[in-house]
Amino acid sequence: MLVPEDDAAEARKRAHAKGLYPAPLNAGRSRNMQANRRRDTKPEVVLRNALHALGYRYRKDLLLRLEDVKVRPDIVFTKRRVAVFVDGCFWHVCPQHGRQPTTNEWYWTPKLRRNMERDARVNDTLRDAGWSVVRIWEHEALNDAIASVRAALD
């Protein structure tokens, strides 16, 4: 359901007032955060295009319902039961590039911890259901990412 922009702005103000999440520092920061995509990120699209050029066929952003967990891998090889995730360094707390936020820590620290816990739960659920899981960081070289996917497929 689409919400008129004025109504959405009012809803954000009410949520900020309740302390559910922090108010943006400025309008530019707000636009940047709203522009973050859940799917079809640049690293994901580059990997998909490379895999497709190599002859691999896959599903993208397919909803898998396993036990009580809903999972949306970025790339799914259904017959081979391989789920590929292309993780952003900030959102998934990359050990190499992830950093602790210095503004609104009360919000971001638990949020990022929940993301990491969710990733671990998703990995366990998929593996328990007989799937192979490939997690690729957005900063990884394309050739390394392709090699990881190929290894899981073979």
N, C-alpha and C positions, 0 to 999 in steps of 0.2 A: 504494500500500500504506500503510495507516495504521499508525503506530508508536505503541505505548502511550506515554503522557506520560512515565513514568519512564525508558523507553528513550531517548526523544528528549532528555530532559534530560541523560542520561549521554553521549549522542553529542555534544551541544553542549559539555559539559565536556571531552571528549577532544579535540574540534576546537580549543577555546580553548587547551588545554594544548600542542597541537602548533603553536600560533601561526598557524593558518589564518585565524582572524578574532578580533577582540577580544571580550573578555568584556563584557557589558552593564554600564553604570555602576550600574544598580539595576533592580529588578523593573519599575518603572513604565516606564523607557526600553525595556526588553525588550518589554513589552506594546505600546508605541507602534510599535516597529519591526515586530513581528509583525502588526500591524493594517494595515500598508501593503499596498495591493492592486495586483496586476498589471493587472487589468482592472476595468471598471465603477467607475472613480473618479468623484467628483462632477462635475468639469469635463467628463469624457467623457460621462456620462449626460445632463447638461444640453444639451450640443451634439447628441447623438443625438436627444433628445426634440424639440428645436427643428427639426432637419432633417426628422424624421418628420412633424411638424405642418405643414411646408411641402410635404409630399407626396413627399419623397425616400425611396427604399427602398434598403437597404444590407444588408451582412452585417457582423456585429461579431466581432472577435477571430478572423478567419479565417486559418488557417495557409496561407501561400503558400510553396511550395518553388521557389526560383529558383536555378539553378546549384548552388552548394554552400552556399547561405545559406537558412536558414529565417527567415521573416518573419511577424510577427503584427501587422498594422496594427490600430488600435483600430476604425476604420470603413473598410469596403471597398466600393467601387462596382465590381463585377466587370465588367459590360459596358462601362463607360466607362474601366476600368483606372485608377482613382483610389484611392490609399491615403492615409488620413488618420491622423495620429498626434497625440494630445493629450499633450504632454510636461510632466512635473512640473519645476518650477524647480530643485529640489535635485538630483534624480536625473539630469537632462540638462544641468546647468550652464548655466542661463539667464544670458545676459550682463547682464540687468537685475537679477535677484533671486538668482541663484546665489551661493553663498558657499563659501569654503574651510572645511572642518571644522577645528576647533582641537583636538579630542580624537581620538586614534587616527588621526592623519594618515597614518601608515604604511599603514593599511588603506584609508581613504577616498579619498585622492588618486589612487592607481592605479585604484581601482574606478571613480571618476567619469570618469577619463580613458578607461578602456576603454568606458564607456557612450557617450561622445562619439565614439570611434572606431567603435564598432558602428553608431551612428546614421548616420555618414557612409558606412560600407560598405553599409548597408541602402539608403540613398538612391541611391547609385551603382548598386547591383544592380537596384533597381526601375526606375530611369530607363533603364538599359541594356536592360531587358526590355520597354520601351515603356510603362511606367506613369508617371502623374503622382503626385508626392509632395507632400502638404500637411502641414507641421508647425506645430502650434498650441501656444503656451505656455499653461499652465493659468491664467495671470493675464490673458490677453487677453479683451477685451470680447466678449460673445456675438455681437453684430452683426458685429464684425470677423472673428470665426472663421467665421461663416456666409458672409460675403462671400468669404473665402479659399476655402472649399469650393466655393461656386457658381462662382467664377472658374475653378477647375480642371475643373469639370464642363462648362462651356460651351465 
